[in-house]
Amino acid sequence: MIGAAKAGVEVSITGLGVKVPDRIVTNDELSQYVDTSDEWIVERTGIRQRRIASDDEALSDLALPAARDALAQARLAGSDVDLIIVATVTPDMAFPSTSAIVADAIGATDAGAYDLSAGCTGFMYALAQAYAMLAGGLAHRALVIGGDVLSKILDWTDRSTLVLFGDGAGAVVLEAASSQGFLGFELGADGAGGANLWLPGSGSRKFDDPDRFVKMNGREVFKFATRILVQSAEDLLAKCEVTIDDVDVYIPHQANMRIIDHATRKLGVPSDRVVVNVDRYGNTSSGSIPLAMADAVADGRIGPGKLVLMTGMGAGLTWGSALLRWTKEAAA
Ligand SMILES: CC(C)(COP(=O)(O)OP(=O)(O)OC[C@H]1O[C@@H](n2cnc3c(N)ncnc32)[C@H](O)[C@@H]1OP(=O)(O)O)[C@@H](O)C(=O)NCCC(=O)NCCS
């Protein structure tokens, strides 16, 4: 699906918060667990370290501080929020949803709350849903959280997946804005490629001896990623009638530096407009784009009036782009 935001209600991000676990795991530390090296990981992925949750740290332990910071920035109380979406493939448990746990913790007693599963693209899907709920008048203040603790579903003896991922979460508040915020969205899914990145045995489908760890065909995912990051972004830019030269800040999903470089080159984005955090966090799945967004706000690249292009891709296989004119002014 693809659409330019033409509902007549401007919706934007008015608060942003992020949280990563304290523990830093370097490539050298991983080489104690599997047959790998700092040199191999840096050359093939650009990743130097990642954050890993402690044994008793679950998604909501990251989502909650991120959500509280986002609410504080938007000058809202939890009770002001009427919609909470948590995009994740590693909720605290299958049910209750992590969004219901967050709603309870922040006192959002009047909020609709649900988790959303779209792999690493989850945050983009959740932004689009929250936008549509606000633009359609069903909700007025939404909390959108993207986060994962993929370390819990990785096989710590499988070097082909272990070195790629990390843990982290980000949260944004969406409200009606005084000037244009979101300009449009493009979302897609190709279930035919699903088995290239999957978690067999994690649901109601029976598998023989499932170990419930992430399985991946890295080369196929690489091919998909390099194609879709470019295609999704180009389709959305055309739909919104803007060019890549108009984009001030480009936030691609932080999976692998080689994938980011490829997309950046093909799209023709100058490197100083590209946000990169994969070196410090690895691939944090649904946390990747909000964490990168926070970096770009902190370093001053994102500010009022800036045009931000974001594209995610991941398990499903899924993908999604959003185009946002940054404004932190709520309408009210
Ligand atoms: C996973 C990925 C980094 C592998 O890079 P690659 O250049 O395709 O490497 P290959 O899979 O061809 O493996 C090359 C060699 O390195 C080895 N290797 C794989 N992982 C390794 C590791 N962590 N450390 C050292 N060697 C490793 C392989 O066994 C292979 O050895 P061989 O030549 O003796 O068979 C790359 O395919 C990729 O990034 N794919 C996308 C994954 C992704 O982003 N997933 C999440 C999407 S949301």
The ligand as a Gaussian input file, in Angstrom:
#p B3LYP/6-31G(d) Opt

LIG

0 1
 C       25.024000     -12.212000       6.966000
 C       25.971000     -11.477000       6.037000
 C       26.731000     -10.399000       6.798000
 C       26.980000     -12.468000       5.480000
 O       27.881000     -11.789000       4.647000
 P       28.348000     -12.455000       3.282000
 O       29.356000     -11.574000       2.693000
 O       27.100000     -12.755000       2.473000
 O       29.028000     -13.757000       3.780000
 P       28.685000     -15.263000       3.386000
 O       27.371000     -15.671000       3.966000
 O       28.888000     -15.403000       1.907000
 O       29.826000     -16.016000       4.150000
 C       31.175000     -15.862000       3.780000
 C       32.006000     -16.761000       4.667000
 O       32.037000     -16.234000       6.000000
 C       31.625000     -17.210000       6.930000
 N       30.922000     -16.562000       8.030000
 C       29.591000     -16.385000       8.183000
 N       29.361000     -15.711000       9.332000
 C       30.558000     -15.489000       9.884000
 C       30.971000     -14.851000      11.063000
 N       30.100000     -14.287000      11.920000
 N       32.291000     -14.786000      11.332000
 C       33.196000     -15.296000      10.499000
 N       32.873000     -15.948000       9.365000
 C       31.560000     -16.022000       9.065000
 C       30.752000     -18.147000       6.143000
 O       30.694000     -19.418000       6.729000
 C       31.447000     -18.174000       4.802000
 O       32.532000     -19.055000       4.878000
 P       32.908000     -19.976000       3.636000
 O       33.263000     -19.049000       2.529000
 O       34.072000     -20.761000       4.161000
 O       31.689000     -20.791000       3.373000
 C       25.202000     -10.835000       4.845000
 O       24.704000     -11.824000       3.991000
 C       24.054000      -9.975000       5.313000
 O       24.251000      -8.946000       5.919000
 N       22.795000     -10.374000       5.005000
 C       21.646000      -9.637000       5.444000
 C       21.295000     -10.045000       6.836000
 C       20.352000      -9.088000       7.522000
 O       20.528000      -7.908000       7.451000
 N       19.346000      -9.630000       8.227000
 C       18.412000      -8.859000       8.962000
 C       17.488000      -8.118000       8.081000
 S       16.329000      -7.214000       9.013000

